[in-house]
Amino acid sequence: MKTHRQRWRPQLALHFVTRYRWRNGTALAADRMKAMRERRRARGVRELRLIVPDARSKVVRRRIAKEVAGLLRSRELDALGWIESVSEFDAR
């Protein structure tokens, strides 16, 4: 009796599909990015890249825990109260 892995064989595509123009047989990455940005601008959106700390890193988690431990509860509650009061302006 064959196992699942022995019966199932992935099918490989023998051609590449792209919607970008090709130059000398290869699509240039810069051209693809430019076309993508133009399509997004036409839709009224743009790319935004964020660099954030990696929460999977033990070093980062330790640093965040240390910073959180140093927070004063009263000041954080004041900040949250201010954020809530300001956010009411957005509902209008």
Secondary structure as GFF3:
##gff-version 3
##sequence-region A 1 92
A	DSSP	alpha_helix	4	7	.	.	.	ID=ss1
A	DSSP	alpha_helix	29	42	.	.	.	ID=ss2
A	DSSP	alpha_helix	58	69	.	.	.	ID=ss3
A	DSSP	alpha_helix	73	87	.	.	.	ID=ss4
A	DSSP	three_ten_helix	88	91	.	.	.	ID=ss5
###
